[in-house]
Amino acid sequence: MTLLTLDWILLIEKLVLIVVIILASLGIALYTTFAERKVAAILQDRPGPSRAGPYGLLQPLADGVKMFTKEDIIPNAASKWLFILGPGLAMTASLMTCAVIPWGGTIELFHRKIDLQIADVNIGILYIFAVVSMGIYGIMIGGWASNNKFSLMASLRAASQAISYELAMGLSLIAVLMVTNTLSLGEIVKQQQTGWWNIVYQPLGFLIFFICALAECNRTPFDLPEAENELNFGYHQEYSSMKLGFYLFAEYINMIMSSAVMASVYFGGYDIPFVDDAHVYASIGNWAALIQVGVLLAKVVGFIFLFMWIRWTIPRFRYDQLMNLGWKSMIPLALFNMLVTGALILLRMNHWHF
Amino acid sequence: MQTFQKMQALTNRAKAVDRKPMTFLERIYLWNILKGMLITFSHIFKKKPTIRFPEQTRTFSPVFRGLHVLNRDEEGRERCTACGLCAVACPAEAITMEAAERLPGEENLYREEKYAARYEINMLRCIFCGLCEEACPKDAIYLSETFTPTNFTRESFIYGKDNLLIPNPKTEAADLAKAKGM
């Protein structure tokens, strides 16, 4: 009976953590939609949504109610099961990413040390890559199952864009991994807690990673899959009600998750800047972990603002510009970055001090 | 075959368009995107020109032409004598009325011997030109500063005397003050 030797408390602990993190990401995503509208408004000299609740704070709830109460249409010619599967897949893939992100240090509760990370997989980064690529399937299946040429075209674009930019993203990440020597996100963050943040070692790599993250999340200037003026509405043309909501939501959750990944890999994750975290732990215990969660969330919010700021500044790229940028600029730059990083590491290993 | 000669430039303002192929740094757009982002960032601190409508309203000039009112004199008598000049002047034919004769004992209600028993303006037809106001010999019709009535039926936009008459300054002084926004 190996089943009974399982650490049941660990199971419960992880389940609670999963529920909390998923609910929290959903809640943050809800308010990211609000933030998007507010940021857009402020950058365009408008006050933005302000009617629902104080300062318009209940706007996302109103939007949610609207989404739920709309008629849910499945087109006659659509492939029914795939049509339903599409948004579900997009949502699942984007939510699955949060499993390996370290949201904070360790909390001590009931004499147990609880890591604020659902699973410290030793190939965390690769897991994220795999899952994020699955998200594209959601878009592709949705676009194909709609049986609509615009949706199909949009999903083709989404797929080609994802492939082109994932390449540069992976190459820029390899350079970081050469510095950190580990694929585990938890380990990467722990290294940055004691030393410098990885952004110091990899500024170019971060830039490339950031641009590719924009492309992966289908954010402007890379939102070609939903180019309204060319494709009516893009891959979610035929979708309505909460299925459409799922697609839009998945985009925002993707944004949060890629922000969290960028914060973890390049900006020290939950590391409190300018402070020795071990000292904080020694003095205030569990509160330190909560502060760390807050710090990570602050970094995530900063990145989300950056995403939005870019969205409301630049227009969409043309398709050829997109491909040129991806293949002729990003990939060579990433390769260059990788070569330089490798050379420096090699020099250092041969006792060159700098 | 005739060859066209380049015309001589009359001013020195024309600039040749630079059609050099973009360099690598230009092709990754970073610098230009950064410039654009600084512009949008500066807009965060700009004053928002929005007027939050139902709570705040734009201040109008005194000659603003909004919804009509039918005036009363100081003693609270209706000024309109149903001459029909406003209806004639109206280019949109939005005004109609029925006249009636003042009976003995109604002198405190109507100023003249003849008055408008019914007076209707179709606000959907009205173009708020103010010609009725100009045509009126009795100072009976005025365009106020009120605007944007909304409703669900077309019939409700035909304003009768009950909608148009201002409150009686004698008996409903408080209402009148409120309507004037005082």
Chai-1 contact restraints between the chains, C-beta under 6 A:
chainA,res_idxA,chainB,res_idxB,connection_type,confidence,min_distance_angstrom,max_distance_angstrom,comment,restraint_id
A,I42,B,I44,contact,1.0,0.0,6.0,A-B,restraint_1
A,L43,B,T40,contact,1.0,0.0,6.0,A-B,restraint_2
A,L43,B,H43,contact,1.0,0.0,6.0,A-B,restraint_3
A,D45,B,H43,contact,1.0,0.0,6.0,A-B,restraint_4
A,D45,B,K46,contact,1.0,0.0,6.0,A-B,restraint_5
A,D45,B,K48,contact,1.0,0.0,6.0,A-B,restraint_6
A,R46,B,T50,contact,1.0,0.0,6.0,A-B,restraint_7
A,P47,B,K48,contact,1.0,0.0,6.0,A-B,restraint_8
A,P47,B,T50,contact,1.0,0.0,6.0,A-B,restraint_9
A,T313,B,G36,contact,1.0,0.0,6.0,A-B,restraint_10
A,T313,B,M37,contact,1.0,0.0,6.0,A-B,restraint_11
A,T313,B,T40,contact,1.0,0.0,6.0,A-B,restraint_12
A,I314,B,I33,contact,1.0,0.0,6.0,A-B,restraint_13
A,I314,B,G36,contact,1.0,0.0,6.0,A-B,restraint_14
A,S329,B,R27,contact,1.0,0.0,6.0,A-B,restraint_15
A,S329,B,I28,contact,1.0,0.0,6.0,A-B,restraint_16
